[in-house]
Amino acid sequence: MTTEQTTDPAHGRVAARLSMPLGEAMFTQRAIRRVRPDPIPADDLRDMLVAATRAPSGGNAQPWRFIVLLDEGVRRPFAELYREAWWAKRHDAGIHGPEDFPEAGRYSMQSAMRLADEIGDAPAIVLICATARGEGAMTSVIPAAQNLLLAGRALGVGGTITTLHPSVEERVHALLGIPDSAQVVYCVPLGYPRGRFGPAQRKPLVQVAALDRWDGPALG
Ligand SMILES: Cc1cc2nc3c(=O)[nH]c(=O)nc-3n(C[C@H](O)[C@H](O)[C@H](O)COP(=O)(O)O)c2cc1C
C-alpha cells in the first residue's frame, strides 16, 4: 500500500467498529493500568493498530513501527526490563522507594509502580517505535499513540502511555531485534480494565488557554 492511495480499504470496516461518540471516547479515556489477563481478540488489536496508523505524522512520513508483544515468553523478560526502567527513572528523580513518593501525585505514582510490577500480566504490550532516531521521528509517532488508545477505548480495551529509560535500551533492542537506527518511543500495555474508564480529571480550560498571547485574557 502506498501513501498515494486515495481509497482506504480499512476505512469503512474499522470506522464502523469504532462507532463510540468521539466526545465520549475522549472524555473517558483515562490511564488504565490494572487489566484482566483475558486476551484481546486479534481483530480488535488489529483495528486498534489500523487506527493508530491513520494518525498524522510530519510530512506523512509515517516513521512508526508497532511491536505487539503477545507471547508470554517475550512479555515476561520485557516486563523485567520495564520494571528496572521504571525504577531507574525514579532514581534519577531522587526517589528510591515508595517512602520517597511526593505527597502530590502519590496515588498516581503508586499506581504506576504497581504497573511496573504487573505489566507482564497484561495480555498485550505495544511498543510504539520510530524507524529513525532523533526528535523528528520521535514526535511524529506521538499522535499514533493517542489514536491507539482512543480506538481501544471504543472497543473497551484500556491502556496507558509509558516510557522506558536509556539504561535498558540496549537490552530491549537485543530482546526484540530492534535495529540501532530505530528507537522505542512508547510502551503501551493493553487489556480489559479491572476498574472503570474515565472521566478524565483535568485542569479547567480557564487555567490553560489564553486569547492572542501567552498572558492574554483567559478562555473558557
Ligand atoms: C508522555 C507520557 C508518559 C507517561 N509515562 C508513564 C509511565 O511511565 N508510567 C505510567 O504508569 N504512566 C505514564 N503515563 C500516564 C500518565 O501518568 C497519565 O496519562 C496521567 O497521569 C493522566 O492519567 P488519567 O488519564 O488517568 O487522568 C504517561 C503519559 C504520557 C502522556
Ligand as a Chemical Component Dictionary entry (heavy atoms), coordinates in Angstrom:
data_LIG
# 
_chem_comp.id                   LIG 
_chem_comp.type                 NON-POLYMER 
_chem_comp.pdbx_formal_charge   0 
_chem_comp.three_letter_code    LIG 
# 
loop_
_chem_comp_atom.comp_id 
_chem_comp_atom.atom_id 
_chem_comp_atom.alt_atom_id 
_chem_comp_atom.type_symbol 
_chem_comp_atom.charge 
_chem_comp_atom.model_Cartn_x 
_chem_comp_atom.model_Cartn_y 
_chem_comp_atom.model_Cartn_z 
_chem_comp_atom.pdbx_ordinal 
LIG C1  C1  C 0 4.413  11.005 27.692 1  
LIG C2  C2  C 0 3.736  10.219 28.783 2  
LIG C3  C3  C 0 4.491  9.384  29.593 3  
LIG C4  C4  C 0 3.870  8.620  30.585 4  
LIG N1  N1  N 0 4.620  7.744  31.316 5  
LIG C5  C5  C 0 4.004  6.929  32.184 6  
LIG C6  C6  C 0 4.759  5.913  32.846 7  
LIG O1  O1  O 0 5.961  5.760  32.647 8  
LIG N2  N2  N 0 4.104  5.091  33.690 9  
LIG C7  C7  C 0 2.752  5.213  33.911 10 
LIG O2  O2  O 0 2.200  4.409  34.675 11 
LIG N3  N3  N 0 2.000  6.175  33.293 12 
LIG C8  C8  C 0 2.605  7.013  32.437 13 
LIG N4  N4  N 0 1.866  7.955  31.753 14 
LIG C9  C9  C 0 0.432  8.080  32.012 15 
LIG C10 C10 C 0 0.119  9.358  32.790 16 
LIG O3  O3  O 0 0.562  9.236  34.111 17 
LIG C11 C11 C 0 -1.388 9.609  32.717 18 
LIG O4  O4  O 0 -1.759 9.768  31.390 19 
LIG C12 C12 C 0 -1.777 10.829 33.505 20 
LIG O5  O5  O 0 -1.467 10.693 34.867 21 
LIG C13 C13 C 0 -3.265 11.098 33.372 22 
LIG O6  O6  O 0 -3.942 9.978  33.865 23 
LIG P1  P1  P 0 -5.516 9.850  33.665 24 
LIG O7  O7  O 0 -5.762 9.878  32.198 25 
LIG O8  O8  O 0 -5.885 8.543  34.289 26 
LIG O9  O9  O 0 -6.158 11.005 34.347 27 
LIG C14 C14 C 0 2.472  8.727  30.783 28 
LIG C15 C15 C 0 1.712  9.572  29.949 29 
LIG C16 C16 C 0 2.332  10.295 28.950 30 
LIG C17 C17 C 0 1.475  11.160 28.039 31 
# 
loop_
_chem_comp_bond.comp_id 
_chem_comp_bond.atom_id_1 
_chem_comp_bond.atom_id_2 
_chem_comp_bond.value_order 
_chem_comp_bond.pdbx_ordinal 
LIG C1  C2  SING 1  
LIG C2  C3  SING 2  
LIG C2  C16 DOUB 3  
LIG C3  C4  DOUB 4  
LIG C4  N1  SING 5  
LIG C4  C14 SING 6  
LIG N1  C5  DOUB 7  
LIG C5  C6  SING 8  
LIG C5  C8  SING 9  
LIG C6  O1  DOUB 10 
LIG C6  N2  SING 11 
LIG N2  C7  SING 12 
LIG C7  O2  DOUB 13 
LIG C7  N3  SING 14 
LIG N3  C8  DOUB 15 
LIG C8  N4  SING 16 
LIG N4  C9  SING 17 
LIG N4  C14 SING 18 
LIG C9  C10 SING 19 
LIG C10 O3  SING 20 
LIG C10 C11 SING 21 
LIG C11 O4  SING 22 
LIG C11 C12 SING 23 
LIG C12 O5  SING 24 
LIG C12 C13 SING 25 
LIG C13 O6  SING 26 
LIG O6  P1  SING 27 
LIG P1  O7  DOUB 28 
LIG P1  O8  SING 29 
LIG P1  O9  SING 30 
LIG C14 C15 DOUB 31 
LIG C15 C16 SING 32 
LIG C16 C17 SING 33 
# 
